[in-house]
């Protein structure tokens, strides 16, 4: 005989926790994408502006 435990189906509480985690992760990635897009646009405008930075 084996000492392995068998897992049953997920309970409603487990599914609710998993759903909350998925939604939270999706929102974090969405906000990261918005931040990255705004940063790239700002960098583009900074590099293409007529103002030159001299040290």
Buried (B, 14 or more C-beta within 10 A) or exposed (E): EEEEEEEEEEEEEEEEEEEEEEEEEEEEEEEEEEEEEEEEEEEEEEEEEEEEEEE
